[in-house]
Amino acid sequence: MLSSMAVPLLSSTIVFPFSTKSQLPLNQTLFSISPSSDSHCSWKWRTQLLLHQPSLPISTRTRNVLSAISDDDSEVSTQFGETENETELAKKWREIHGSGDWADLLDPMNPILRSELIRYGEMAQLCYDAFVYDPYSKYCGTSRYPLESFFQSLGKENEGYQVTRFLYATGNIQMPNSFIKPRFPKLWSKHANWIGYVAVSDDETSKRLGRRDIVVAWRGTVTKLEWVEDLTDYLVPVSSRKIKCPNPGVMVESGFLDLYTDKEDECEFCKFSAREQILAEMKRLMEKFNGEEVSITITGHSLGSALAMISAYDIAEMGLNKTSDGSSAHVSVFSFAGPRVGNVQFRERLNKLGIKVLRVVNIHDIVPKSPGFIFNESLPSWVLKMIERLPMTYVHVGVLLKLDHLDSPYLRRSTDPGCSHNLEAYLHLLDGYQGKGMKFERAIGRDPALVNKSCDFLEDKYVVPPKWRQDENKGMVYVDGRWVFADRSDIDSHPEDTHYHLKKVGLFSDNY
């Protein structure tokens, strides 16, 4: 029931978690709903949907959602309290990050692992929430929020991490559908797109986690799934792009490799390749936190998952996870909806380097099924052995966690490939996944409304508008009688010491 009048705030509220500035006072509603009697959520009262709660981080908003659901709602488990989980995480973080290849943690689903997967998935989701993808904006292709206030601007001020570097990549002709092309006549860059970030846990959070955590989050493509059509059927050696590798047979998909290694010398943001940016920052951070126990956690969704795999390999192969005492920082990858990246030798080299990979996949998602539709790991082992060196034979890496969106009573039986690939839908499925063949029951209580943030996947009875997340006036402001794009401060570029750290890594160019 739509209402144009302000309605007093009731004692029980479902938070509608926008990340942009509110246009309504916090005591007013956009609209209210009266759930039907057959709602499986058993809501026993009239609820309200609020437009915004800007001061709360996602974790706090999630707890507010719990309070909005009936106390006897069996879909929310309180078996493990926050404090207990945090204490156990500090003791068992290596196990949670794959030291035992997640044996006995996935079926049934370990509650601490679930929380960590959702936490790192949300870090990847922030790449989408912060990305300016409106081609009419003069800031198209950038992060909407500055580096120093990135988490705070997105309602994650209590996350306990600080972004230390933004990552940029340049488009190339092999993957034209993976980049946003702005239409604004005066561009911040003709070649670059913001592609992710590096963040580090602060002192307090590091104590809680049991180590200093360095996170690399890679953004997937915000275009539709046409980018999958750009993937080639052949692989190229990683050494062909001057990436260190003792085995010339280690190969990955050429478009992924180009995206990781390409650069534009004349562009302020792409004068260093994505590879050079991440290696320089990793060198700097490992030196800064020398003597501490450090983990390197790399996460990404879709195309970002492919970049996560390649960068994890590169960091370990270059020895940048080594500490001064000769030990190695634990390197793990949490992949969401990732495509196949390389061949059998690539997988074997990742395993030998000790990189732990957990792949989260919706079985209805088409992206994890490409490239290598025919020649892949699903073939009998003796057949795969015969064809493993062919340039079109791809295999997945790591341990697989399979989800099925048909298990969730909240989601429509949609055949839209964009819905089954959506990261927020993945995080919703993780919330409810208990184990193979077990009933879907929300354990953490993430707001189901988040699923519809950028798609139309929720059942209509929840009255959540499709693709509801949008920026106020699409970035336009009213100034002196005209609507114009709001000016911003300088876009965060590369630290001045990048070339210095690249020299220490062994990479340098006379052009700098």
Phi, psi and omega in degrees: 000114180285148180217133178263359182257153177290140179241133180302144181290127178276169184289338181242127190225136169262121184279132176261101199276070172288150177256354180266172184292141183287146173256359179235148172301155184292346179261017178237157182247153172283313172198167181233160181226154171238102183301144179290160184294340182268009179296128183288352177280349179056042177289128187254009180213168175289135181242165179234148173253118179270145180290327191198144170221076195291336188274357185256134173291164184302320182298323179288320179299322179300317179295326177295322178298320179302320182290343181274348182261147182310141182301332181264015177294112183288354184275359178240119183264134176244027184299322181244119177284161182301314183297318180297316179299317181296320179295316179293324180299316180300328180278326191241022187298326179296319177295317179297330180265017166100013181301330177252024181056031173061028176297133178065015179251344186259336183215097001287166184287125176290128184296327179289319177298319178302312181298320181291320177299316179294321181297313179287328174296323177294327177296322175291322180298328179300332178298325177284317183297330183267348188280133176271107184249005177285113183295346179272352178277140177287352177253016179303131180096001181252175167278134180293336186241145181289160184303313189289339180236027186301303182295320181297320182294336182258016177075023182241036184296339179263011181293328177088020177235155175233129177290130180253341181198140169269150180245138179234150176226159178249143180288159177217164189290343181283337180227063185295336183274002182268353185240148174274131179251111181289154179254358181291135185294328179252106188263148172289330176199138178275345190240336194262152164228140173291130191237357179158197183202164172244136180222156182228140177292142178282178186300314182296315180293323179299321177296320180292323181279342182088006178187167173278123185254118173262123183246134170245121180244123180254137179275141170277187180276142177265357173284172178289183189284012177298339181297335179297329179295339180283344183292133182274161178271006181232154180253159177231149179297139177296332179292343179291344177251024176063029174269133182301132178196125180284346183240110180294349178278354178285117186227150176224167180300135190295322181295319176299317183293320178296318179300326182282330189247344183291153175206164178234110186299332184272357182259129180301325186268340182243016177291339168250137176291165176302323178298311181297323179297314184288323180291320178297317181291323179294320177299315181297314184290321179294327175288321181296321184255027177301133182098345176263158171281126188233142169242148175243112183246122184243130183226154179188158179239136175063237176302325178297332176294320178298317178295327177296317179298312184293318181291325176297315177301314184296316180300314182288320180295326178281354179074021183282352174268003179280143178256170184296336180270006177092354177279173183238134173290139181292128179247123179225153179236127171253106187257134178239120175058038185276145174281172169292147186244316188217194184262187182299319181294326175297314178298316181296322180291320176301316179297318181294326178284353178082017180281128181258127184235127171243118181259122177259123188224132167276124188296346179265359182280131182278336186296315179296350179269004181227161343287186182080047183299329185257308184261101184205186186293348180283347178290156174305145186304323181290328176288316180299322179298325182287328188248007188297339181264003175290145184286006177237014180262112181251148173222149175283162182242146168085196183264138184258133170244110184266131175243162181219115184291347175289345179284339184272124177287351181277338190259143175290156176279064186278145173257007179290118181297333178293326179291314182291345180262351188294133184293319179298326176293321175301315182292325174297316180294322176298323180300322185262353183285126180250335183153170182300127177075002182267154182296141176290118179220122182295123184262323182261329178087033175301144182297117178301337180300335180298334180300322183273012182302319181226015178211187179232086191234339182282149174301143183299333185294346178274355173052047176249119184299144176289146176050050188281340184282122179208157182272146182301119178055024179053035176086359179275143177230154182266113183227123176051045175082005180228149173267121183222164174290134179294133177286150179237163173290177183304141177285134183298121179254211185267144176300150183294338184268013182302312182296324179301313181287329176294324175297322180291330177285334183107009177247128176200165180218142178291349181286343184270000000 
